[in-house]
Amino acid sequence: MRDNSSHLWLSGEFYHLLHYPFSTRGRANRAEFLCEELSTLRAGARAGIIQRVTAVENNKSGNKTGPSLRRIVLRSFLAGVGLLGIAYAADYGVFRYRLVAKRQPFGSVTVDHYYSVHHKDGKDELIFDPPVQQTCVHSLFPHSGDPPCWFLIRHAEQRTDM
């Protein structure tokens, strides 16, 4: 048996801490700690055990730690995806209601489109198309293949690089 011992100073006296590992079937590795008071040790005298403690290996404090960081991140990600799904479903429901009730679910925005052609000499040539009315949806998310109006208003000038 290995001697895994160390000394501990408590309330003005030295204590000798002995570590005896053993394992049980189907359970985590456990260890038994025996604590002896060193001041009572005399030549040929047997040491008395003050306290017997059993602790789990790698977690000798006995405290259970909270959820790991990976579990917290995974739960946060799943909660975010769930909330995004609920928001999309609610937005689609409102869009379908406006469509059935004929309450103007669609709008239109004037979009300016141009092509940017890069030449070998380092200059760009811009080719402008005439402005076009593009259909959009009054909602948070795109529906029926049309972008939302709030997005199209912010991106009314569209550029295509060639």
RODRENDO-53191 format. One line per field, with one value per residue: residue in one letter; chain; residue number from 1; x, y, z of N, C-alpha, C, CB in turn. Coordinates in steps of 0.001 Angstrom, whole numbers, plus 524288, in hexadecimal, padded with zeros to 5 digits. Glycine has a CB too. Layout:
r: A, ...
c: A, ...
k: NUM, ...
n_xx: X, ...
n_yy: Y, ...
n_zz: Z, ...
ca_xx: X, ...
ca_yy: Y, ...
ca_zz: Z, ...
c_xx: X, ...
c_yy: Y, ...
c_zz: Z, ...
cb_xx: X, ...
cb_yy: Y, ...
cb_zz: Z, ...
***
This chain:
r: M, R, D, N, S, S, H, L, W, L, S, G, E, F, Y, H, L, L, H, Y, P, F, S, T, R, G, R, A, N, R, A, E, F, L, C, E, E, L, S, T, L, R, A, G, A, R, A, G, I, I, Q, R, V, T, A, V, E, N, N, K, S, G, N, K, T, G, P, S, L, R, R, I, V, L, R, S, F, L, A, G, V, G, L, L, G, I, A, Y, A, A, D, Y, G, V, F, R, Y, R, L, V, A, K, R, Q, P, F, G, S, V, T, V, D, H, Y, Y, S, V, H, H, K, D, G, K, D, E, L, I, F, D, P, P, V, Q, Q, T, C, V, H, S, L, F, P, H, S, G, D, P, P, C, W, F, L, I, R, H, A, E, Q, R, T, D, M
c: A, A, A, A, A, A, A, A, A, A, A, A, A, A, A, A, A, A, A, A, A, A, A, A, A, A, A, A, A, A, A, A, A, A, A, A, A, A, A, A, A, A, A, A, A, A, A, A, A, A, A, A, A, A, A, A, A, A, A, A, A, A, A, A, A, A, A, A, A, A, A, A, A, A, A, A, A, A, A, A, A, A, A, A, A, A, A, A, A, A, A, A, A, A, A, A, A, A, A, A, A, A, A, A, A, A, A, A, A, A, A, A, A, A, A, A, A, A, A, A, A, A, A, A, A, A, A, A, A, A, A, A, A, A, A, A, A, A, A, A, A, A, A, A, A, A, A, A, A, A, A, A, A, A, A, A, A, A, A, A, A, A
k: 1, 2, 3, 4, 5, 6, 7, 8, 9, 10, 11, 12, 13, 14, 15, 16, 17, 18, 19, 20, 21, 22, 23, 24, 25, 26, 27, 28, 29, 30, 31, 32, 33, 34, 35, 36, 37, 38, 39, 40, 41, 42, 43, 44, 45, 46, 47, 48, 49, 50, 51, 52, 53, 54, 55, 56, 57, 58, 59, 60, 61, 62, 63, 64, 65, 66, 67, 68, 69, 70, 71, 72, 73, 74, 75, 76, 77, 78, 79, 80, 81, 82, 83, 84, 85, 86, 87, 88, 89, 90, 91, 92, 93, 94, 95, 96, 97, 98, 99, 100, 101, 102, 103, 104, 105, 106, 107, 108, 109, 110, 111, 112, 113, 114, 115, 116, 117, 118, 119, 120, 121, 122, 123, 124, 125, 126, 127, 128, 129, 130, 131, 132, 133, 134, 135, 136, 137, 138, 139, 140, 141, 142, 143, 144, 145, 146, 147, 148, 149, 150, 151, 152, 153, 154, 155, 156, 157, 158, 159, 160, 161, 162
n_xx: 80355, 80239, 807BF, 8009F, 80144, 7FF98, 8020A, 7FA8C, 7F712, 7EFCC, 7E909, 7F1E5, 7F6E9, 7FD83, 7F8F6, 7F82D, 7F55C, 7F020, 7EECF, 7E719, 7E4A0, 7D989, 7D0C1, 7C36A, 7B951, 7B3C4, 7B34C, 7B8BF, 7C6A2, 7CACF, 7D009, 7D60B, 7D82C, 7E067, 7E241, 7EBF8, 7F086, 7FC6F, 801D3, 7FF8F, 804DF, 80DCE, 819FB, 818A8, 80E41, 800F5, 7FA04, 7EEB0, 7E266, 7DC8C, 7D4AB, 7CCD5, 7CB96, 7C4A0, 7C644, 7C374, 7CBC6, 7D2C1, 7CB72, 7CC43, 7C7C8, 7BD52, 7B561, 7ABD8, 7ADE4, 7A8A7, 7A12E, 7A8AE, 7B053, 7AEF1, 7A510, 79ED7, 7A055, 79C1F, 791A1, 78EB2, 78FE5, 78855, 77F65, 77F66, 77E00, 7742E, 76E00, 76F3F, 76A42, 75FF6, 75DE6, 75E57, 755F6, 74D7C, 74E22, 74C39, 74205, 73CC5, 73EC4, 73934, 72F12, 72DAB, 72E0C, 72538, 71D32, 71DFC, 72438, 72C8E, 736EC, 73F92, 74948, 7500A, 75C7F, 7650C, 76FCC, 77CF1, 7858E, 79267, 79DB8, 7AAD4, 7B611, 7C28F, 7CE4E, 7DA86, 7E1D1, 7E047, 7D7D3, 7CA1D, 7BE37, 7B196, 7A505, 79885, 78BB1, 77E37, 775E4, 76E3D, 76204, 760FC, 75AF5, 7578C, 7565F, 74E77, 7535E, 75B4E, 761D9, 765CC, 75BA9, 75455, 75BA5, 75EA9, 76619, 7669A, 760AB, 765AD, 77023, 77215, 7709E, 77946, 78111, 7804F, 78675, 78CDD, 797FD, 79F32, 7AA64, 7B331
n_yy: 7FB5C, 80884, 813CB, 81DF3, 828A1, 83473, 84077, 8481D, 85460, 8583C, 86057, 8629D, 858F2, 84DD1, 8452D, 83886, 83433, 8298A, 8222F, 818CB, 81202, 80BA8, 803B1, 80248, 7F9B0, 7FDAB, 807FF, 814EE, 81720, 81695, 81C1D, 81AAF, 82266, 823ED, 82A7E, 82E42, 83269, 83881, 83C05, 8355A, 82C7B, 8238D, 81D4B, 81092, 810D2, 80F62, 8160D, 81DFD, 81E60, 82984, 82D4A, 82769, 827BE, 826C5, 828A8, 82C4C, 8290E, 832C2, 83A34, 83E4F, 844C8, 842BF, 848FB, 84B26, 84F16, 85959, 859C4, 856E1, 85F5F, 85D16, 85855, 860C0, 867C0, 861B5, 860BF, 86B4D, 86D80, 866A9, 86AF6, 874DC, 87209, 86D75, 8761B, 87C65, 87628, 87672, 88124, 881FD, 87B76, 880E6, 88A4E, 88691, 88315, 88CB2, 89143, 88A48, 88C08, 896AA, 89555, 88F14, 89556, 89DDB, 8A6CB, 8AD0E, 8A711, 8A7BC, 8B072, 8BAAC, 8BEAB, 8C810, 8C466, 8C67B, 8C1A2, 8BDEC, 8BA8C, 8B74B, 8B7C1, 8B2FA, 8B749, 8B41D, 8BC06, 8BFB4, 8C5FA, 8C828, 8C592, 8CA5E, 8C5BA, 8C98B, 8C524, 8C7DA, 8CD28, 8C435, 8BF4B, 8B75B, 8AC63, 8AA84, 8A546, 8A856, 8A580, 89EF0, 896EE, 890CF, 88CF3, 884EF, 8858C, 88FE3, 89AD7, 8A0DC, 8AD77, 8B4F6, 8B215, 8B31E, 8BDCD, 8C1EA, 8BDEE, 8C248, 8C515, 8BD6C, 8B601, 8AF65, 8A861, 8A680
n_zz: 80000, 7FCCA, 802B0, 8041D, 8095B, 810A4, 81782, 82048, 82553, 82F87, 837D2, 83E56, 83FA1, 83A25, 83070, 82AEC, 81E9C, 818B3, 80CF7, 8078A, 7FCCB, 7F6F8, 7EF6E, 7EB3D, 7E68B, 7DA9F, 7DD9E, 7DF1F, 7E099, 7ED70, 7F922, 80588, 8105F, 81AEC, 82694, 82F0B, 83B5B, 83CE7, 84585, 84DA2, 84B9B, 85032, 852B2, 84ED4, 85180, 84DF3, 843E2, 84502, 83E80, 839F5, 83332, 82969, 81BFB, 8101B, 802DC, 7F590, 7EB16, 7E3E4, 7E659, 7F0D9, 7F80A, 7F940, 7F5FB, 7EC49, 7DF7F, 7D77A, 7CB55, 7BFFB, 7B794, 7AD1B, 7AD05, 7B023, 7A7CD, 79FA2, 7A2D8, 7A2BA, 79809, 793B1, 79850, 793A5, 78907, 789DF, 78D14, 78437, 77CCF, 780CB, 77FA4, 774A8, 771CD, 77653, 770AB, 76697, 767EF, 76996, 75FD2, 75933, 75CF0, 75A28, 74F6D, 74D30, 7514D, 74B15, 74D76, 749C5, 748AD, 74285, 73D12, 735FE, 73141, 72BE9, 724C1, 721D9, 718CE, 7153C, 70D68, 70FEB, 70932, 708D9, 7038C, 6FCDC, 6FDFC, 707E2, 709BE, 70C4C, 705E3, 705D2, 703A7, 70255, 7053F, 70235, 70C78, 71417, 7187A, 7234B, 72903, 73651, 74378, 74E53, 75904, 762E6, 75F72, 75330, 74A51, 7418D, 7398F, 738C7, 73D35, 74A2E, 74C42, 752C0, 751E4, 7472A, 7457C, 74AAA, 74466, 73A36, 731FC, 7297B, 7264C, 71C82, 71AD1, 71072
ca_xx: 80000, 80531, 806D7, 7FEE1, 8001C, 80123, 8013C, 7F6A6, 7F782, 7EAAA, 7E883, 7F6A7, 7F913, 7FE66, 7F5FC, 7FA3B, 7F0F1, 7F164, 7EB48, 7E6C6, 7E0D7, 7D6F6, 7CC8F, 7BEC5, 7B707, 7AFF7, 7B362, 7BD8E, 7CAE5, 7CA3E, 7D4B8, 7D4EF, 7DC1A, 7E0CF, 7E4E1, 7EE3A, 7F31F, 801F8, 803F1, 7FEAD, 8082C, 81280, 81CED, 8162A, 808B6, 7FD93, 7F751, 7E903, 7DFC6, 7D922, 7D014, 7CD04, 7C8BD, 7C488, 7C55C, 7C3DC, 7D09F, 7D24F, 7C7D3, 7CD07, 7C4D5, 7B812, 7B192, 7AAA9, 7AE71, 7A420, 7A193, 7AD6F, 7AFC8, 7ACDB, 79F75, 79C67, 7A05D, 79864, 78C4E, 78DC6, 78F35, 78337, 77B5F, 77F54, 77B94, 76EA0, 76B83, 76F33, 76612, 75AEF, 75D37, 75D1F, 750A6, 749CE, 74E58, 74992, 73C71, 73ADF, 73EE2, 734D1, 72A44, 72D41, 72D0E, 71FC3, 719BC, 71F13, 725F6, 73168, 73BA5, 743E7, 74A74, 753D8, 760C0, 76804, 7751E, 780AF, 78950, 79696, 7A1F7, 7B012, 7B9A4, 7C7FC, 7D1B6, 7DFF5, 7E4DE, 7DF0C, 7D33C, 7C503, 7BA24, 7AC6E, 7A0C5, 793BA, 7869D, 77A22, 77384, 76A24, 75ED2, 76179, 7570D, 759A2, 75281, 74E62, 75439, 760B0, 764AF, 763E6, 7577B, 7528F, 75FE5, 75F94, 768DB, 76396, 7610F, 76985, 77549, 77286, 77131, 77EAE, 78484, 77DA1, 78A5F, 78F48, 79C84, 7A116, 7AFC7, 7B447
ca_yy: 80000, 80D65, 81779, 8230D, 82B84, 839E5, 842BC, 84C3A, 85796, 85A24, 8628C, 86262, 853B0, 84B1D, 84067, 83544, 8329C, 824CE, 82157, 81352, 8116B, 806B2, 80468, 7FF21, 7F800, 8010F, 80D52, 817D4, 815F0, 81939, 81C01, 81B5E, 825B0, 82376, 82F13, 82D06, 836D9, 83745, 83D60, 8310E, 82813, 822BD, 818C7, 80B94, 81184, 80F02, 81AFC, 81DBA, 820B1, 82DC3, 82DA4, 8243B, 82A6E, 8242B, 82C93, 82A6F, 82AA6, 83748, 83DFB, 83D07, 84841, 840C6, 84C89, 84A26, 853CC, 85A9A, 857DD, 8588C, 863AD, 85AE9, 85789, 865E9, 869C8, 85EA3, 86244, 8709E, 86D20, 8644A, 86EC4, 878D3, 86FC5, 86CE4, 87B48, 87E0F, 87324, 87888, 88647, 88131, 8794D, 8852A, 88DE9, 88405, 88339, 89201, 891ED, 88758, 88EBF, 89B45, 89388, 88D48, 899B3, 8A1F8, 8AB62, 8AECA, 8A47C, 8A8F0, 8B5E8, 8BB26, 8C25F, 8C949, 8C269, 8C810, 8BD78, 8BF23, 8B6D5, 8B97F, 8B49B, 8B44B, 8B6E3, 8B2B9, 8C09E, 8C109, 8C95C, 8C591, 8C7E3, 8C98B, 8C583, 8CA1C, 8C37A, 8CB78, 8CBA0, 8C03F, 8BE64, 8B1E8, 8AADD, 8A8ED, 8A367, 8AB36, 8A1C3, 89EC6, 89305, 8903E, 88923, 88474, 886DE, 89588, 89CB0, 8A48C, 8B2EC, 8B7CC, 8B0D3, 8B524, 8C380, 8C2FB, 8BC3D, 8C3D3, 8C57A, 8B844, 8B5F9, 8AA4E, 8A8B7, 8A302
ca_zz: 80000, 7FC81, 806F2, 80233, 80E1E, 810DB, 81CAC, 82060, 829FF, 83125, 83D1E, 84176, 84013, 8353B, 82F7D, 826B7, 81B5E, 815BB, 8088D, 80615, 7F878, 7F5E5, 7EB99, 7EBFF, 7E19A, 7D81F, 7DFA6, 7DE18, 7E429, 7F26B, 7FC58, 80B08, 812CA, 82091, 828AF, 8341B, 83DE0, 83D61, 84AAA, 8514B, 84A2B, 85353, 850CF, 85000, 852A4, 84965, 842E9, 84526, 83A04, 83B97, 82FD8, 824BC, 817E0, 80B0A, 7FECE, 7F032, 7E87E, 7E06D, 7E896, 7F656, 7FB6E, 7F9FE, 7F398, 7E6CE, 7DC62, 7D43A, 7C5F4, 7BD55, 7B3DE, 7A840, 7ADBC, 7B04D, 7A275, 79C96, 7A46B, 7A0C5, 79263, 792A8, 799CE, 78F8C, 78457, 78B0C, 78CE9, 77EC3, 77A52, 7829C, 77D2A, 76F1D, 77173, 7776D, 76C3E, 76233, 76920, 76893, 75A24, 756EC, 75E64, 756C9, 74A18, 74CE7, 7528A, 7473D, 75065, 74766, 74A94, 73EF9, 73BF3, 731C5, 73232, 72733, 72556, 71DD8, 71802, 7118E, 70CD5, 71063, 70604, 70A0F, 6FEF9, 6FDE2, 6FF73, 70D4F, 70A0C, 70C44, 7029D, 70821, 6FFD9, 7055B, 7033B, 703FF, 71176, 713A8, 71D2C, 724F6, 72CED, 73B65, 74747, 75352, 75D46, 764BB, 75C7D, 74DD1, 7495F, 73C20, 73602, 738B8, 741E4, 74D66, 74A90, 755D7, 74FD0, 741D9, 745E1, 74C2B, 74024, 73562, 72DE3, 72918, 722D8, 71AD1, 718E2, 70C07
c_xx: 80376, 803F7, 805A4, 7FD6C, 801F2, 7FFFB, 7FD97, 7F726, 7F225, 7EAED, 7ED55, 7F907, 7F9B8, 7FB09, 7F863, 7F591, 7F2A7, 7ED3A, 7EB87, 7E2DA, 7DE80, 7D294, 7C815, 7BC82, 7B316, 7AFE3, 7B890, 7C1CB, 7CA3E, 7CF61, 7D31A, 7D96F, 7DBE5, 7E418, 7E6D8, 7F0D3, 7F8C3, 8042C, 8032F, 80210, 80D08, 8153F, 81A35, 81062, 80597, 7FA80, 7F171, 7E6A7, 7DBFF, 7D423, 7D0EB, 7C973, 7C908, 7C31F, 7C5F6, 7C8EC, 7CF76, 7CE59, 7C7E0, 7C9F7, 7BF6A, 7B3E9, 7B0B0, 7AB27, 7A992, 7A4D3, 7A66A, 7AC42, 7AD6D, 7A6F2, 79C8E, 79C10, 79C60, 792C4, 78AF3, 78CD1, 789DB, 77EBD, 77AF2, 77CC4, 775B9, 76BB6, 76B3B, 76AE5, 760AD, 759DB, 75BC6, 7578A, 74C8F, 7499F, 74B91, 743A7, 73A07, 73ABE, 73A45, 72F94, 7297D, 72BFC, 7275B, 71BFD, 71A6E, 7207E, 72B72, 7363D, 7406D, 74484, 74E29, 757B4, 7638F, 76DBB, 77865, 784DB, 78D76, 79ABD, 7A722, 7B3C8, 7BF2E, 7CB5C, 7D750, 7E342, 7E39E, 7DA56, 7CE4B, 7C148, 7B4EB, 7A84D, 79BAA, 78F04, 78290, 777D2, 76ED9, 7672D, 75F36, 75D95, 759C6, 75519, 752EA, 74EAE, 759F2, 76415, 762A7, 75FC4, 7560C, 756BA, 7611C, 76272, 76562, 76497, 7652B, 76F0A, 7761E, 7731E, 776D9, 78294, 78208, 78175, 78D71, 7937F, 79DF1, 7A684, 7B090, 7BA14
c_yy: 804D1, 810CA, 81CCA, 8264F, 83124, 83BE2, 84765, 84F2B, 859D2, 85BD7, 86197, 85D07, 85154, 8463C, 83DA0, 83323, 82E00, 823E7, 81B9D, 812B4, 80BF8, 807BA, 800C5, 7FDBE, 7FBF5, 806AA, 80FEC, 81627, 81923, 818DF, 81CFB, 81E70, 824D8, 82801, 82DC6, 831DF, 8355B, 8386E, 838FB, 82C5B, 827F1, 81DF1, 813CE, 80C08, 81149, 81422, 81A2E, 82082, 824D2, 82DC3, 82A3D, 826BC, 8272B, 82842, 82A0A, 82C6F, 82EF2, 83B47, 83D1D, 84076, 84630, 8443F, 84B06, 84F41, 8548F, 85889, 85A10, 85CD0, 861BB, 85A2F, 85CBC, 86835, 866E6, 8601E, 867BA, 87098, 86AE2, 867FA, 8730D, 876E0, 86F1A, 8720F, 87D64, 87B34, 87523, 87DCD, 885AB, 87F23, 87D91, 88910, 88B9D, 883ED, 8888A, 8930D, 88F21, 889F4, 89391, 899C2, 891F9, 891CF, 89E50, 8A71E, 8AD0C, 8AC1B, 8A5D3, 8AED3, 8B616, 8BF7C, 8C33C, 8C7D9, 8C440, 8C3CA, 8BF3B, 8BAE4, 8B9B8, 8B5C9, 8B67C, 8B359, 8B5BA, 8B761, 8C28E, 8C488, 8C60B, 8C883, 8C681, 8C9C7, 8C57A, 8C7FB, 8C780, 8C98E, 8C800, 8BFFC, 8B88F, 8B0DE, 8A90F, 8A776, 8A6A6, 8A74C, 8A1FA, 89B3C, 892CA, 88BF5, 8894C, 8862B, 88CA2, 8972C, 8A03F, 8AA2F, 8B5F7, 8B6C8, 8B350, 8BB18, 8C4EE, 8C189, 8BD76, 8C482, 8C05C, 8B84B, 8B05C, 8AB0B, 8A4C2, 8A2D8
c_zz: 80000, 80138, 8048F, 806F0, 80D9C, 81654, 81C43, 82582, 82B34, 836CD, 84085, 84205, 83AA7, 83500, 82AD9, 823B0, 81808, 811A1, 806FC, 801AE, 7F855, 7F216, 7ECE5, 7E6B3, 7DF9A, 7DA07, 7DE46, 7E1EE, 7E915, 7F55D, 801F7, 80D6F, 818AA, 82284, 82E26, 8365E, 83EE3, 842C8, 84E96, 85012, 84DA1, 8513B, 85291, 85129, 84D99, 848CF, 84311, 84071, 83C02, 83861, 82B12, 820AA, 812EF, 806F6, 7F974, 7EDE0, 7E490, 7E25A, 7EE73, 7FA0D, 7FC95, 7F7B0, 7EDF3, 7E3D8, 7D923, 7CEBA, 7C343, 7B958, 7AEBD, 7A89A, 7ADC4, 7AAD2, 79F17, 79DE7, 7A27D, 79AE1, 7910C, 79422, 795B1, 78A95, 7852B, 78AD2, 78755, 77BBF, 77BD2, 78007, 77762, 76E79, 77274, 772EA, 7677D, 7630E, 7680A, 762B2, 75795, 75837, 75AF4, 75131, 7496B, 74DAF, 74EC6, 749EA, 74EBC, 749AF, 74749, 73E54, 73753, 73309, 72D08, 72815, 720B8, 71D73, 71421, 711B1, 70D55, 70D81, 70709, 7053B, 7009F, 6FFA2, 704F8, 70DEF, 709F8, 708C1, 70512, 703D6, 702EF, 7026A, 704F3, 70932, 71098, 718D3, 71E88, 7295A, 731E2, 73F04, 74C3A, 757D1, 75EED, 76163, 756E5, 74D6C, 74398, 73832, 735B0, 73DB2, 74528, 74BBC, 74DA0, 753D2, 74A75, 741D8, 74733, 747E8, 73ADC, 730DC, 72DC3, 724F8, 7218B, 71881, 71484, 70AFE
cb_xx: 7FC3C, 803F7, 80BA9, 7FA25, 802AD, 7FE40, 80679, 7F10D, 7FBA2, 7E66A, 7E3BB, 7F598, 7F58C, 80433, 7F015, 7FDC8, 7EEF3, 7F1DE, 7ECB8, 7E540, 7E375, 7D4E3, 7CE8B, 7BAB5, 7B471, 7AACD, 7B282, 7BC98, 7D03E, 7C5B8, 7D8D0, 7D425, 7DB44, 7E339, 7E12B, 7F22F, 7F050, 804FF, 80164, 7F8FE, 809BA, 81130, 822A7, 818D3, 807BB, 7F9CC, 7F8F7, 7E6F0, 7DCE0, 7DBEE, 7CEF9, 7CB5F, 7CAF2, 7C092, 7C92E, 7BF1C, 7D346, 7D0D4, 7C225, 7D2A4, 7C471, 7B70B, 7B36B, 7A51C, 7B350, 7A334, 79CA7, 7B014, 7B51F, 7AF82, 79E67, 79F7A, 7A5DC, 7993F, 78BBC, 79272, 79386, 782AF, 77C99, 784CD, 77E1E, 76DEE, 76E82, 77492, 7668B, 75AE5, 76242, 76111, 74FF0, 74B54, 7540B, 74BA7, 73B8B, 73E5A, 74410, 734D7, 72A63, 7324F, 730A2, 71EB9, 71AB0, 71A56, 725D9, 731E9, 73ADB, 74309, 74CDA, 7511A, 764A0, 76775, 77529, 78334, 78695, 79906, 7A19D, 7B1BB, 7B843, 7CA06, 7D182, 7E255, 7E3EB, 7E399, 7D330, 7C2C2, 7BA7B, 7AB4A, 7A13C, 792D8, 78522, 775BF, 771CA, 76C7C, 758E5, 7672A, 7536F, 75D05, 7534E, 74954, 752AC, 760DE, 7643A, 76875, 75293, 74DA1, 75EA9, 75A58, 76DE3, 764F4, 75BCC, 7691C, 775FA, 76DBB, 76D6C, 77FFF, 785B4, 77A96, 78E11, 78B32, 7A134, 79D47, 7B3C6, 7B153
cb_yy: 80008, 8105D, 817C6, 8228B, 828E6, 83D35, 8445C, 849FA, 85C05, 855E8, 8603E, 86470, 8502F, 849B8, 84197, 830B5, 83738, 81FFC, 824F0, 80FE7, 81298, 80413, 80368, 80203, 7F2AD, 7FED8, 80D5B, 81DCA, 81702, 816D8, 8201F, 81601, 82B87, 81E18, 833E6, 82880, 83873, 83A3E, 84258, 82F78, 82864, 8221F, 818E8, 80912, 816BC, 80A3B, 81D4F, 8201C, 81C76, 83306, 8335E, 81E78, 82FFF, 81F78, 83143, 82C35, 825F1, 83585, 83D69, 83D60, 84D94, 8400A, 85243, 847BE, 85387, 8607D, 85953, 853E6, 86649, 855AC, 8548F, 86999, 8694C, 858CE, 86207, 8742E, 869C0, 85F20, 8712B, 87A9E, 86A73, 86A79, 87F25, 87D11, 86D69, 87918, 88996, 87D5A, 874C1, 887FD, 88F39, 87E68, 881C2, 89619, 88FDE, 881A3, 89050, 89E68, 88EE9, 88904, 89B80, 8A2C6, 8AA43, 8B498, 89E9D, 8A658, 8B8B9, 8BC3A, 8C056, 8CF2A, 8BC57, 8CD8B, 8B877, 8C47D, 8B3EA, 8BA3E, 8B4F9, 8B10A, 8BBF2, 8B055, 8C4F6, 8C39A, 8CD5B, 8C529, 8C5E8, 8CDAC, 8C08E, 8CFD1, 8BDD6, 8CC02, 8D080, 8BACA, 8C01C, 8B0AA, 8A67E, 8AD61, 89D7F, 8AEAE, 89C19, 89CFC, 88DA9, 88F09, 88A49, 887AC, 884F0, 8988D, 89F94, 8A3DD, 8B598, 8B642, 8AAE8, 8B38A, 8C5BF, 8C00E, 8B651, 8C8E7, 8CA46, 8B414, 8B8D9, 8A7BC, 8A7C3, 8A4C3
cb_zz: 804CB, 7F765, 80AB8, 7FE4B, 812DC, 80C9F, 81F26, 81FAB, 82948, 83061, 83FCC, 846A7, 84385, 83491, 82E85, 828E2, 817E3, 81960, 803D8, 80ACE, 7F336, 7FAFB, 7E5F8, 7EF64, 7E236, 7D8CF, 7E59F, 7DE78, 7E19B, 7F5A6, 7FA78, 80DD3, 81161, 82237, 828C6, 833A7, 84312, 8395D, 84CB3, 85140, 8445A, 85943, 852CE, 85483, 85581, 849E2, 83D9F, 84A39, 836B3, 83B17, 82E3D, 825E8, 816F3, 80AF8, 7FF68, 7ECE0, 7E5C2, 7DB03, 7E640, 7F7A2, 7F904, 7FF9B, 7F3F7, 7E61E, 7D8E2, 7D417, 7C2D9, 7BAAB, 7B2DD, 7A6FF, 7B2D3, 7B3EC, 7A00B, 79D8B, 7AA63, 7A215, 78FFA, 795AB, 79F34, 78E5E, 782F8, 7905E, 79065, 77C35, 77BC4, 788A6, 77DB7, 76C9A, 77567, 77C84, 76AE1, 76176, 76EC4, 76B5F, 757E4, 758ED, 76438, 756EF, 748BD, 75104, 7581C, 743A5, 75649, 74801, 74AA7, 7399D, 740CC, 72C80, 73687, 725BB, 725BC, 71F27, 71616, 712CA, 7078C, 71654, 70010, 70EC9, 6FBBE, 6F90E, 6FB90, 70FC1, 7057E, 711D6, 6FCC8, 70C73, 6FC29, 706BE, 70537, 6FFCB, 7148D, 71235, 71C46, 726C5, 72ACC, 73DDA, 74885, 753CE, 75B93, 76A57, 75F1E, 74A1D, 74CE0, 73B52, 730C0, 7382F, 7405D, 75336, 74B1D, 75B9A, 74F75, 73E9D, 74A13, 7511C, 74093, 7363D, 72ECA, 727D9, 7255F, 716C5, 71D5E, 70716
***
